[in-house]
């Protein structure tokens, strides 16, 4: 029987439980594992990196190398530069033509959490860099709070929602909107350098 995305908890013969009637379950697997399964469901290319804290948020980034830029940086002996102050100097006028190319593309970011408010707060800041999605326990969708408060917000911000059942199977509940090309700022460039370093350490 088909269902409308984002309407996991709605049945004609059952009263929708209140926000407190269904306790939020623990995550059935590690954040990185759930994010990897979510990436497969969404069809995102690239490598799903281990969970990291970035911009003060716990996030799982999916990224891929830019082969030509990575090869150029290898030839120049210029590895990742995760120093935020150093990266900020790349935008000085006198640095024009002397900045290494961006060698990683952020495909998207996952926020994996027990509650949608925590996940949304972590996911939204990364919408400027690519796609964003959050992974929640399937029981989180059985609350009025999810239907009344979560769904309007994730649709407004273009965040995809995936639900993990107690066995760790992940399914898509709300499709997100593809992010546009990120604006080039010192902050965005630093984020890419941090992800570049993590990607090289992971591969």
JODA-V15259 format. One record per helix or strand of 2 or more residues. SS is the DSSP state (helix for helix, strand for strand). FROM is the first residue (numbers start at 1). LEN is the number of residues. Records with the same first field share a line. If there is no record, write none. Layout:
SS: FROM-LEN  FROM-LEN
This chain:
helix: 31-12  67-10  84-8  93-3  116-11  138-5  144-14  186-17
strand: 47-2  52-3  57-9  104-9  131-7  160-5  170-5
